[in-house]
Every structure is written in C-alpha cells, then in structure tokens.
C-alpha cells in the first residue's frame, strides 16, 4: 500500500513536471504543438489533452471532483481545442490534485473502489491505493512522451528526475 506521503510527493512531482512541459510548449507555435509526431495520441496538444482528461477522470473517482466533459478516450484528445484553455484547465487540475494530496487519509487509500470502465466495457473493482499509483504512473508515462516530442521539436523542458525536483515543490513537508 502507498502512504499519504507518497501521494503528496507525486502530486508535487506532477505539478512540477506539468509546469515544465507547458512552459516548454509555450515556446512553440500552435501548429507545431499539433503536428502528429508519432506518439500514441499523435501530437503534443492531443497528448496533453488526454493526460488532463485522464487525471480529471481518476480524480473524480478518487477525490469526488467533477468528471471531465468528454466521456471517453477517443474524445479525450479534443478536450480543449484552445491552448490557453488547455493550459488553464491543467493548472486548475494540478491545484485540485495538490489540495487533495494534503487531505487524503490513510483510510481512504486502504479502501476499494468500483466503477464501470469504458475502456474494458466492464465493472471493475480495485484497491484505492492501486488506482492512486495508476493516476501517477499514467501521468508519468504520457509526460515522458510529451517530453520526447518537445525535445524533438527543439523545446527544452526541465529535467524529469524526481531527486532534482526543486525544494519549493516540497512545501508540504
């Protein structure tokens, strides 16, 4: 089982990495962010949309926040057509995740959660802590794809190594 400290650390890491990617992507023109670069969801913009969608979906299940406006994975890539809108919603989602990480309890992490999975077309039941790991692991996976696409496009996102996260992101300690 994971601890509340793990949740706070990974929420801070998520926030730090999202800031890095969006800052680097800000340096690209909008058409460059939309070029299909061969990643699973194609472009930087589409992948960041999918990642926001998935974070919102998992947070709705884990923390009771609102579900994303798009109901399924295929629609996730078009969640926010406008870059400024996408960036704004990402910042709000990160703030919500950080706030949740401050209040989540060990007992919440120890419980189970069941939901209908659109991807599996089945009712699924898993331990909450497993789904917390999924939330952060999924984000790390797709941010890695975005980091590679940004680098290939000539942008310079920050380092991704957890030990190099700046001290100001550890404010929760």
N, CA, C and O of each residue as an XYZ file, in Angstrom:
692
protein
N       0.837     -1.186      0.000
C       0.000      0.000      0.000
C       0.880      1.248      0.000
O       1.967      1.247      0.578
N       0.412      2.301     -0.644
C       1.133      3.576     -0.651
C       0.710      4.407      0.559
O      -0.318      4.142      1.182
N       1.509      5.400      0.874
C       1.248      6.267      2.027
C       0.741      7.635      1.570
O       0.797      7.975      0.388
N       0.254      8.397      2.523
C      -0.153      9.765      2.212
C       1.056     10.591      1.786
O       0.913     11.519      0.990
N       2.234     10.275      2.297
C       3.450     10.982      1.878
C       3.745     10.730      0.404
O       4.176     11.637     -0.308
N       3.515      9.509     -0.054
C       3.684      9.187     -1.467
C       2.741     10.038     -2.312
O       3.147     10.595     -3.332
N       1.489     10.139     -1.888
C       0.507     10.919     -2.634
C       0.948     12.376     -2.716
O       0.880     12.977     -3.788
N       1.393     12.949     -1.614
C       1.837     14.352     -1.628
C       3.068     14.536     -2.516
O       3.157     15.500     -3.276
N       4.008     13.607     -2.414
C       5.209     13.694     -3.250
C       4.851     13.622     -4.726
O       5.341     14.424     -5.520
N       4.012     12.680     -5.101
C       3.689     12.505     -6.517
C       2.794     13.618     -7.050
O       2.892     13.967     -8.226
N       1.928     14.181     -6.218
C       1.129     15.335     -6.655
C       2.048     16.527     -6.906
O       1.869     17.261     -7.878
N       3.033     16.716     -6.025
C       4.003     17.809     -6.218
C       4.831     17.572     -7.478
O       5.075     18.500     -8.249
N       5.261     16.329     -7.686
C       6.033     15.984     -8.877
C       5.207     16.217    -10.139
O       5.708     16.762    -11.123
N       3.950     15.807    -10.109
C       3.054     16.017    -11.247
C       2.954     17.498    -11.581
O       3.059     17.889    -12.743
N       2.754     18.309    -10.570
C       2.644     19.758    -10.764
C       3.942     20.322    -11.359
O       3.899     21.088    -12.322
N       5.069     19.953    -10.802
C       6.364     20.427    -11.282
C       6.577     20.048    -12.744
O       6.979     20.882    -13.556
N       6.308     18.795    -13.074
C       6.532     18.337    -14.434
C       5.554     18.975    -15.421
O       5.939     19.316    -16.539
N       4.305     19.137    -15.020
C       3.355     19.796    -15.918
C       3.764     21.236    -16.180
O       3.661     21.713    -17.310
N       4.227     21.934    -15.151
C       4.715     23.305    -15.354
C       5.852     23.320    -16.368
O       5.891     24.179    -17.248
N       6.760     22.386    -16.249
C       7.905     22.311    -17.155
C       7.458     22.082    -18.598
O       7.918     22.764    -19.514
N       6.562     21.121    -18.791
C       6.125     20.797    -20.151
C       5.335     21.927    -20.781
O       5.550     22.257    -21.947
N       4.431     22.522    -20.032
C       3.617     23.602    -20.592
C       4.468     24.837    -20.865
O       4.237     25.545    -21.845
N       5.446     25.099    -20.008
C       6.352     26.228    -20.251
C       7.153     25.990    -21.528
O       7.297     26.894    -22.351
N       7.670     24.787    -21.691
C       8.419     24.464    -22.906
C       7.511     24.534    -24.136
O       7.917     25.055    -25.175
N       6.300     24.018    -24.026
C       5.364     24.027    -25.154
C       4.909     25.436    -25.504
O       4.572     25.708    -26.656
N       4.893     26.334    -24.527
C       4.550     27.732    -24.801
C       5.493     28.348    -25.827
O       5.113     29.271    -26.547
N       6.722     27.838    -25.894
C       7.701     28.359    -26.833
C       7.485     27.912    -28.268
O       8.160     28.394    -29.179
N       6.554     26.999    -28.475
C       6.244     26.529    -29.831
C       5.020     27.263    -30.358
O       4.164     27.688    -29.583
N       4.942     27.408    -31.640
C       3.730     27.941    -32.261
C       2.642     26.866    -32.217
O       2.938     25.671    -32.200
N       1.402     27.298    -32.198
C       0.292     26.364    -32.078
C       0.350     25.236    -33.112
O       0.152     24.080    -32.738
N       0.612     25.517    -34.399
C       0.685     24.400    -35.361
C       1.768     23.376    -35.003
O       1.604     22.186    -35.271
N       2.869     23.829    -34.402
C       3.928     22.900    -34.003
C       3.459     21.972    -32.879
O       3.867     20.812    -32.822
N       2.609     22.476    -31.991
C       2.074     21.652    -30.899
C       1.075     20.625    -31.418
O       0.786     19.638    -30.742
N       0.546     20.858    -32.620
C      -0.493     19.982    -33.178
C       0.037     19.009    -34.242
O      -0.733     18.208    -34.772
N       1.313     19.062    -34.556
C       1.907     18.146    -35.533
C       1.868     16.718    -34.987
O       2.226     16.482    -33.833
N       1.438     15.781    -35.805
C       1.461     14.371    -35.413
C       2.919     13.922    -35.390
O       3.583     13.876    -36.426
N       3.397     13.598    -34.217
C       4.799     13.235    -34.026
C       4.980     11.743    -33.772
O       6.043     11.312    -33.325
N       3.949     10.959    -34.054
C       4.067      9.512    -33.957
C       3.841      8.932    -32.570
O       4.006      7.728    -32.377
N       3.465      9.762    -31.598
C       3.145      9.237    -30.267
C       1.768      8.576    -30.316
O       1.053      8.709    -31.310
N       1.398      7.877    -29.270
C       0.139      7.143    -29.259
C      -1.053      8.044    -29.569
O      -1.961      7.642    -30.296
N      -1.055      9.271    -29.018
C      -2.141     10.210    -29.291
C      -1.741     11.266    -30.323
O      -2.447     12.257    -30.506
N      -0.622     11.055    -30.986
C      -0.211     11.910    -32.101
C       0.609     13.113    -31.695
O       1.839     13.073    -31.721
N      -0.063     14.172    -31.323
C       0.616     15.456    -31.115
C       0.824     15.785    -29.639
O       0.293     15.123    -28.747
N       1.601     16.812    -29.423
C       1.801     17.344    -28.075
C       0.457     17.791    -27.506
O       0.102     17.424    -26.385
N      -0.285     18.578    -28.271
C      -1.566     19.110    -27.808
C      -2.545     17.973    -27.485
O      -3.190     17.993    -26.437
N      -2.654     17.006    -28.359
C      -3.591     15.897    -28.142
C      -3.189     15.065    -26.928
O      -4.048     14.661    -26.144
N      -1.903     14.808    -26.769
C      -1.443     14.002    -25.636
C      -1.674     14.736    -24.324
O      -2.082     14.126    -23.335
N      -1.417     16.038    -24.305
C      -1.677     16.809    -23.085
C      -3.174     16.864    -22.779
O      -3.562     16.847    -21.610
N      -4.009     16.930    -23.796
C      -5.459     16.852    -23.596
C      -5.836     15.516    -22.965
O      -6.578     15.476    -21.984
N      -5.326     14.426    -23.526
C      -5.636     13.103    -22.994
C      -5.189     12.983    -21.539
O      -5.918     12.456    -20.700
N      -4.012     13.465    -21.255
C      -3.490     13.373    -19.891
C      -4.362     14.162    -18.914
O      -4.662     13.672    -17.825
N      -4.763     15.355    -19.281
C      -5.660     16.135    -18.426
C      -6.970     15.381    -18.233
O      -7.465     15.280    -17.110
N      -7.533     14.855    -19.306
C      -8.781     14.094    -19.238
C      -8.645     12.933    -18.249
O      -9.501     12.743    -17.386
N      -7.578     12.170    -18.379
C      -7.386     11.003    -17.511
C      -7.204     11.431    -16.056
O      -7.763     10.805    -15.155
N      -6.436     12.480    -15.820
C      -6.268     12.974    -14.448
C      -7.606     13.413    -13.864
O      -7.904     13.129    -12.704
N      -8.408     14.101    -14.665
C      -9.723     14.528    -14.184
C     -10.619     13.318    -13.904
O     -11.374     13.317    -12.931
N     -10.540     12.305    -14.741
C     -11.362     11.116    -14.548
C     -10.967     10.387    -13.258
O     -11.826     10.047    -12.445
N      -9.669     10.151    -13.079
C      -9.220      9.456    -11.866
C      -9.488     10.285    -10.620
O      -9.863      9.739     -9.583
N      -9.302     11.591    -10.708
C      -9.575     12.434     -9.537
C     -11.069     12.460     -9.216
O     -11.442     12.568     -8.048
N     -11.923     12.363    -10.225
C     -13.365     12.301     -9.940
C     -13.684     11.032     -9.162
O     -14.543     11.041     -8.280
N     -13.005      9.956     -9.482
C     -13.236      8.688     -8.787
C     -12.605      8.673     -7.406
O     -13.195      8.158     -6.456
N     -11.423      9.227     -7.293
C     -10.680      9.161     -6.035
C     -11.028     10.277     -5.055
O     -11.036     10.066     -3.842
N     -11.314     11.458     -5.581
C     -11.496     12.626     -4.709
C     -12.867     13.272     -4.836
O     -13.170     14.223     -4.115
N     -13.696     12.771     -5.739
C     -15.030     13.331     -5.896
C     -15.085     14.650     -6.644
O     -16.076     15.374     -6.546
N     -14.033     14.978     -7.396
C     -14.026     16.196     -8.204
C     -14.886     15.965     -9.453
O     -15.237     14.823     -9.751
N     -15.228     17.023    -10.182
C     -16.066     16.838    -11.386
C     -15.381     15.961    -12.439
O     -14.163     16.005    -12.613
N     -16.186     15.176    -13.124
C     -15.686     14.360    -14.229
C     -15.341     15.259    -15.405
O     -15.868     16.366    -15.512
N     -14.458     14.797    -16.292
C     -14.182     15.585    -17.499
C     -15.434     15.675    -18.369
O     -16.321     14.825    -18.291
N     -15.490     16.703    -19.188
C     -16.670     16.929    -20.024
C     -16.788     15.935    -21.176
O     -17.876     15.750    -21.722
N     -15.708     15.309    -21.542
C     -15.696     14.314    -22.616
C     -15.737     12.933    -21.978
O     -14.932     12.659    -21.087
N     -16.643     12.049    -22.396
C     -16.837     10.798    -21.671
C     -15.877      9.653    -21.994
O     -15.838      8.670    -21.255
N     -15.102      9.752    -23.079
C     -14.343      8.572    -23.471
C     -12.935      8.896    -23.963
O     -12.597     10.052    -24.219
N     -12.126      7.851    -24.088
C     -10.732      8.005    -24.512
C     -10.627      8.638    -25.898
O      -9.836      9.568    -26.059
N     -11.378      8.189    -26.909
C     -11.252      8.843    -28.226
C     -11.516     10.351    -28.171
O     -10.849     11.120    -28.864
N     -12.470     10.772    -27.364
C     -12.770     12.197    -27.240
C     -11.791     12.961    -26.379
O     -11.778     14.192    -26.397
N     -10.967     12.247    -25.623
C     -10.040     12.900    -24.694
C      -9.027     13.804    -25.391
O      -8.567     14.785    -24.807
N      -8.683     13.485    -26.618
C      -7.653     14.247    -27.327
C      -8.150     15.608    -27.802
O      -7.354     16.456    -28.206
N      -9.466     15.818    -27.754
C     -10.048     17.092    -28.175
C     -10.739     17.807    -27.013
O     -11.605     18.654    -27.229
N     -10.362     17.471    -25.804
C     -10.991     18.041    -24.610
C     -11.004     19.565    -24.653
O     -12.034     20.189    -24.394
N      -9.865     20.162    -24.980
C      -9.749     21.624    -25.080
C      -9.022     21.966    -26.378
O      -7.833     21.684    -26.520
N      -9.728     22.563    -27.308
C      -9.138     22.904    -28.606
C      -8.156     24.061    -28.495
O      -7.164     24.101    -29.222
N      -8.416     24.991    -27.605
C      -7.600     26.189    -27.457
C      -6.459     25.940    -26.466
O      -6.684     25.395    -25.385
N      -5.241     26.336    -26.831
C      -4.064     26.117    -25.990
C      -4.193     26.826    -24.645
O      -3.897     26.235    -23.607
N      -4.627     28.072    -24.649
C      -4.745     28.824    -23.401
C      -5.772     28.159    -22.487
O      -5.574     28.083    -21.275
N      -6.853     27.684    -23.066
C      -7.882     26.990    -22.298
C      -7.328     25.693    -21.711
O      -7.557     25.396    -20.538
N      -6.606     24.925    -22.516
C      -5.992     23.683    -22.039
C      -5.031     23.978    -20.892
O      -5.061     23.306    -19.862
N      -4.191     24.971    -21.073
C      -3.211     25.334    -20.042
C      -3.901     25.737    -18.744
O      -3.469     25.341    -17.661
N      -4.967     26.519    -18.848
C      -5.710     26.977    -17.675
C      -6.352     25.803    -16.929
O      -6.291     25.733    -15.702
N      -6.962     24.890    -17.676
C      -7.588     23.727    -17.038
C      -6.551     22.796    -16.418
O      -6.818     22.159    -15.399
N      -5.377     22.714    -17.026
C      -4.303     21.904    -16.438
C      -3.869     22.483    -15.097
O      -3.686     21.753    -14.123
N      -3.708     23.798    -15.058
C      -3.302     24.454    -13.807
C      -4.350     24.225    -12.716
O      -4.001     23.969    -11.564
N      -5.619     24.316    -13.074
C      -6.684     24.086    -12.101
C      -6.690     22.629    -11.629
O      -6.889     22.363    -10.444
N      -6.474     21.698    -12.540
C      -6.445     20.279    -12.170
C      -5.269     19.998    -11.239
O      -5.408     19.241    -10.278
N      -4.116     20.600    -11.517
C      -2.960     20.404    -10.645
C      -3.217     20.981     -9.260
O      -2.845     20.371     -8.257
N      -3.846     22.146     -9.192
C      -4.167     22.751     -7.892
C      -5.116     21.846     -7.113
O      -4.959     21.667     -5.906
N      -6.096     21.281     -7.804
C      -7.044     20.371     -7.165
C      -6.337     19.108     -6.657
O      -6.619     18.627     -5.559
N      -5.422     18.584     -7.463
C      -4.679     17.393     -7.065
C      -3.803     17.668     -5.849
O      -3.731     16.853     -4.929
N      -3.145     18.812     -5.850
C      -2.312     19.185     -4.696
C      -3.156     19.330     -3.435
O      -2.756     18.880     -2.361
N      -4.322     19.957     -3.564
C      -5.217     20.143     -2.418
C      -5.681     18.786     -1.897
O      -5.682     18.550     -0.689
N      -6.073     17.898     -2.801
C      -6.485     16.557     -2.399
C      -5.355     15.823     -1.693
O      -5.585     15.137     -0.697
N      -4.140     15.964     -2.201
C      -3.000     15.256     -1.596
C      -2.758     15.700     -0.160
O      -2.243     14.929      0.649
N      -3.120     16.921      0.158
C      -2.947     17.435      1.522
C      -3.957     16.842      2.497
O      -3.687     16.767      3.695
N      -5.109     16.421      2.002
C      -6.165     15.959      2.903
C      -6.451     14.459      2.831
O      -7.172     13.930      3.677
N      -5.896     13.766      1.830
C      -6.180     12.341      1.711
C      -5.682     11.615      2.967
O      -4.624     11.938      3.507
N      -6.455     10.641      3.415
C      -6.107      9.908      4.636
C      -5.659      8.488      4.309
O      -5.933      7.957      3.233
N      -4.967      7.898      5.265
C      -4.538      6.506      5.107
C      -5.756      5.594      4.906
O      -5.697      4.645      4.124
N      -6.843      5.876      5.600
C      -8.028      5.018      5.466
C      -8.633      5.124      4.060
O      -9.153      4.136      3.541
N      -8.573      6.300      3.441
C      -9.056      6.437      2.055
C      -8.208      5.615      1.099
O      -8.726      5.043      0.140
N      -6.926      5.557      1.353
C      -6.031      4.790      0.490
C      -6.211      3.289      0.688
O      -5.879      2.503     -0.200
N      -6.734      2.887      1.843
C      -6.873      1.470      2.165
C      -8.159      0.859      1.611
O      -8.272     -0.365      1.546
N      -9.111      1.665      1.220
C     -10.389      1.142      0.753
C     -10.335      0.617     -0.670
O      -9.276      0.557     -1.295
N     -11.504      0.240     -1.162
C     -11.645     -0.224     -2.546
C     -12.541      0.725     -3.314
O     -13.291      1.508     -2.732
N     -12.451      0.643     -4.612
C     -13.266      1.469     -5.489
C     -13.770      0.591     -6.624
O     -13.027     -0.229     -7.163
N     -15.030      0.766     -6.981
C     -15.559      0.072     -8.156
C     -16.146      1.111     -9.092
O     -16.675      2.132     -8.654
N     -16.049      0.839    -10.381
C     -16.547      1.746    -11.414
C     -16.752      0.944    -12.689
O     -16.246     -0.168    -12.842
N     -17.506      1.542    -13.594
C     -17.652      0.940    -14.910
C     -16.547      1.505    -15.789
O     -16.450      2.719    -15.970
N     -15.725      0.635    -16.330
C     -14.623      1.038    -17.205
C     -15.097      1.041    -18.652
O     -15.460      0.001    -19.202
N     -15.089      2.222    -19.259
C     -15.423      2.314    -20.675
C     -14.398      1.610    -21.540
O     -14.742      1.033    -22.572
N     -13.137      1.655    -21.126
C     -12.071      1.011    -21.897
C     -12.223     -0.511    -21.895
O     -11.963     -1.170    -22.901
N     -12.648     -1.059    -20.753
C     -12.789     -2.512    -20.633
C     -14.225     -2.978    -20.867
O     -14.480     -4.174    -21.005
N     -15.168     -2.019    -20.911
C     -16.586     -2.332    -21.044
C     -17.023     -3.344    -19.978
O     -17.703     -4.329    -20.265
N     -16.605     -3.061    -18.734
C     -16.923     -3.962    -17.625
C     -16.869     -3.198    -16.308
O     -16.224     -2.155    -16.198
N     -17.555     -3.739    -15.327
C     -17.452     -3.228    -13.962
C     -16.117     -3.713    -13.401
O     -15.768     -4.885    -13.539
N     -15.374     -2.803    -12.768
C     -14.046     -3.121    -12.251
C     -13.994     -2.728    -10.781
O     -14.608     -1.742    -10.371
N     -13.264     -3.500     -9.994
C     -13.071     -3.202     -8.575
C     -11.581     -3.376     -8.255
O     -10.991     -4.421     -8.530
N     -10.987     -2.331     -7.671
C      -9.566     -2.367     -7.313
C      -9.355     -1.624     -6.000
O     -10.191     -0.827     -5.576
N      -8.230     -1.900     -5.372
C      -7.869     -1.153     -4.165
C      -7.600      0.300     -4.561
O      -7.041      0.574     -5.623
N      -8.004      1.213     -3.699
C      -7.823      2.637     -3.982
C      -6.347      2.980     -4.153
O      -5.995      3.788     -5.013
N      -5.485      2.379     -3.346
C      -4.072      2.724     -3.454
C      -3.505      2.296     -4.807
O      -2.619      2.964     -5.340
N      -4.000      1.198     -5.365
C      -3.565      0.770     -6.699
C      -3.965      1.816     -7.740
O      -3.214      2.089     -8.676
N      -5.142      2.392     -7.568
C      -5.624      3.388     -8.518
C      -4.886      4.713     -8.361
O      -4.734      5.453     -9.333
N      -4.427      5.019     -7.152
C      -3.586      6.200     -6.944
C      -2.266      6.007     -7.690
O      -1.784      6.926     -8.353
N      -1.688      4.821     -7.582
C      -0.461      4.528     -8.335
C      -0.736      4.656     -9.834
O       0.091      5.197    -10.568
N      -1.889      4.165    -10.294
C      -2.260      4.292    -11.712
C      -2.333      5.753    -12.134
O      -1.813      6.123    -13.187
N      -2.974      6.582    -11.321
C      -3.076      8.014    -11.613
C      -1.695      8.600    -11.906
O      -1.498      9.252    -12.932
N      -0.750      8.369    -11.015
C       0.574      8.974    -11.173
C       1.418      8.267    -12.230
O       2.166      8.924    -12.954
N       1.313      6.954    -12.333
C       2.078      6.216    -13.336
C       1.632      6.588    -14.748
O       2.466      6.793    -15.630
N       0.330      6.675    -14.963
C      -0.200      7.056    -16.265
C       0.305      8.438    -16.660
O       0.708      8.653    -17.803
N       0.282      9.374    -15.714
C       0.769     10.725    -15.989
C       2.241     10.742    -16.353
O       2.649     11.427    -17.290
N       3.032      9.990    -15.612
C       4.467      9.935    -15.904
C       4.713      9.369    -17.295
O       5.572      9.861    -18.027
N       3.966      8.345    -17.657
C       4.107      7.728    -18.982
C       3.854      8.748    -20.099
O       4.681      8.912    -20.996
N       2.720      9.420    -20.036
C       2.383     10.345    -21.122
C       3.210     11.631    -21.071
O       3.495     12.214    -22.117
N       3.597     12.079    -19.891
C       4.505     13.245    -19.844
C       5.851     12.895    -20.462
O       6.491     13.747    -21.079
N       6.285     11.652    -20.303
C       7.520     11.217    -20.962
C       7.399     11.307    -22.476
O       8.343     11.709    -23.156
N       6.241     10.934    -23.001
C       6.020     11.062    -24.444
C       6.060     12.528    -24.864
O       6.676     12.876    -25.872
N       5.402     13.379    -24.092
C       5.386     14.810    -24.426
C       6.789     15.385    -24.333
O       7.188     16.187    -25.178
N       7.538     14.988    -23.321
C       8.920     15.466    -23.170
C       9.725     15.120    -24.422
O      10.463     15.958    -24.942
N       9.583     13.893    -24.901
C      10.314     13.469    -26.108
C       9.867     14.275    -27.330
O      10.698     14.684    -28.140
N       8.563     14.501    -27.463
C       8.073     15.275    -28.610
C       8.552     16.720    -28.542
O       8.933     17.299    -29.560
N       8.532     17.302    -27.349
C       9.016     18.679    -27.199
C      10.498     18.776    -27.548
O      10.921     19.694    -28.250
N      11.276     17.828    -27.054
C      12.713     17.825    -27.336
C      12.956     17.707    -28.840
O      13.803     18.408    -29.395
N      12.219     16.827    -29.488
C      12.363     16.669    -30.943
C      11.971     17.941    -31.684
O      12.493     18.218    -32.764
N      11.058     18.713    -31.112
C      10.617     19.971    -31.740
C      11.540     21.138    -31.417
O      11.311     22.258    -31.873
N      12.584     20.878    -30.629
C      13.551     21.927    -30.302
C      13.275     22.666    -29.006
O      13.995     23.609    -28.677
N      12.253     22.265    -28.261
C      11.953     22.893    -26.967
C      12.823     22.259    -25.882
O      13.392     21.186    -26.083
N      12.920     22.919    -24.747
C      13.797     22.445    -23.678
C      13.055     22.300    -22.352
O      13.184     23.169    -21.489
N      12.278     21.226    -22.162
C      11.657     21.022    -20.855
C      12.722     20.717    -19.805
O      13.838     20.313    -20.132
N      12.366     20.913    -18.558
C      13.298     20.669    -17.446
C      13.553     19.176    -17.277
O      12.893     18.334    -17.886
N      14.519     18.886    -16.442
C      14.844     17.517    -16.073
C      13.598     16.833    -15.519
O      12.701     17.497    -14.998
N      13.543     15.527    -15.629
C      12.384     14.787    -15.128
C      12.688     13.956    -13.884
O      11.787     13.322    -13.335
N      13.919     13.948    -13.437
C      14.299     13.095    -12.318
C      13.764     13.635    -10.997
O      13.979     14.798    -10.654
N      13.074     12.787    -10.272
C      12.445     13.156     -9.010
C      13.423     13.766     -8.002
O      13.061     14.735     -7.334
N      14.640     13.246     -7.864
C      15.555     13.860     -6.889
C      15.946     15.301     -7.235
O      16.458     16.023     -6.379
N      15.710     15.723     -8.478
C      16.069     17.078     -8.884
C      14.898     18.059     -8.799
O      15.017     19.208     -9.225
N      13.776     17.608     -8.254
C      12.641     18.499     -8.080
C      13.051     19.615     -7.110
O      13.549     19.334     -6.021
N      12.845     20.875     -7.499
C      13.255     21.995     -6.646
C      12.569     21.974     -5.277
O      11.432     21.522     -5.137
N      13.286     22.473     -4.281
C      12.796     22.453     -2.900
C      11.439     23.118     -2.730
O      10.651     22.683     -1.890
N      11.142     24.152     -3.497
C       9.863     24.849     -3.301
C       8.657     23.948     -3.585
O       7.545     24.262     -3.158
N       8.855     22.855     -4.285
C       7.763     21.925     -4.551
C       7.540     20.963     -3.380
O       6.585     20.186     -3.380
N       8.426     21.024     -2.387
C       8.300     20.190     -1.208
C       7.660     20.952     -0.057
O       7.889     20.610      1.103
N       6.871     21.968     -0.344
C       6.282     22.828      0.695
C       5.422     22.033      1.672
O       5.234     22.478      2.805
N       4.907     20.907      1.290
C       4.035     20.093      2.132
C       4.777     19.394      3.265
O       4.146     18.912      4.206
N       6.109     19.330      3.191
C       6.852     18.614      4.242
C       6.865     19.386      5.526
O       7.444     18.932      6.513
